[in-house]
Amino acid sequence: MPRRQTKTQRKKGAFRGSYAGANTISFKDMLLKEPILRAISECGFEHPSEVQQSAISFAMVGQDMIVQAKSGMGKTAVFVIASLQQIEIDEDEPAIDTLVLCHSREMAFQVHGEFERLGKYLPEIKSGVLYGGVNFAEQKADLEKEIPHILVGTPGRIQHFLKAGLIKLDSLKRMILDECDDMLEDKSMRRQIQDIFKATPSTKQMMMCSATIGSNARKICRQISNMAEEIFIDDSKLTLHGLQQHYIDVDEKEKIKQLTTLLDKIDFNQVMIFVKSKERTTALNKILQESSFPSIFLHGGLTQEERLERYRKFKEFEARVLVSTNLCGRGVDMEKVNIVINFDMPRTSNDYLHRVGRAGRFGTKGMAITFVSSEKDKETFEEIQSRF
Ligand code: ADP
């Protein structure tokens, strides 16, 4: 049984604020390796955000971590930097050192990109990514050519490789669950994660993070970690600083007109529009394109190549409007997005928090507009209003 933290220990690690600005420690003060500092500086990160200030120093000395801080505050860099700082390479016996599990293929792609970016000056550390929807044989061939020290992936594909004996996790030093609440609350993903977990040594470091870790997920996080440092913010403080939140009461049949009027009136960099089904992404995107809005759409039913191509297109500002299902509602980091529109109401207030967190990343200003249409919408929206 894993040991539990005492109350005092938890208090010691209690969250010390979420917002960038109050800088007491610099990246240099953290005594990071020079190649990491160089990459950090090249990324344009001048000061660590508060979650980075609070978490990196614990994480980089191997402490188990449960980290909740609002979206866009740089949680990814916490575990990326902490891992890069600790990895020691054994050239004679290459093995997977760090495993990162992500809830979607886009997130695995994005997180792998962060390892490449921040590990740019540590070329001896190799990283790889495995997710479904792409050719298994090609991924297998890549792995046979070189065992990565850092492996990022989605639980399903990692489990598949593990079962097929194509990867070994018995020397693993670190396991990271990004958007941990989402993955642990999804029954099938939880089972996959459990299987993977069983194949790893008990001595590994566990790091788990999300903008929302409810009591259920938190309990599981504690069960699978050991004396974890818990860096938490309570829900009332999760209010989205720098984000203007609006709602519009609108009839379902008036939604499109309302949306196009808004897009005409508002001055936006990039906008993400969330709808509730794949069919609605396609249909709404078509209408927007016909009205000359530079829009694309994304949902889980597209081929993996198409998904990543559209993700890239939007990230690189080749499209200004993205219509998406909840697939892009979490974690996805598009720095130029300043407006999020909930064309359809999110299912839960947690989903709302994640969706609107796509705008106003890393302390920039953003706006969220939510359409409230049915009675059910009203119920969900009341919960959202009372929480945020
Ligand atoms: P989270 O995981 O908390 O939602 P991300 O890790 O995706 O947030 O980071 C959000 C954005 O902020 C990313 O574009 C990332 O490159 C950027 N970022 C992270 N840390 C810093 C920093 N210290 N200074 C400036 N930008 C940062």
Boltz pocket constraint, residues with backbone or C-beta under 6 A from the ligand:
constraints:
  - pocket:
      binder: B
      contacts: [[A, 43], [A, 44], [A, 45], [A, 46], [A, 47], [A, 48], [A, 49], [A, 52], [A, 69], [A, 70], [A, 71], [A, 72], [A, 73], [A, 74], [A, 75], [A, 76], [A, 77], [A, 331], [A, 332], [A, 333], [A, 335], [A, 361], [A, 362]]
      max_distance: 6.0
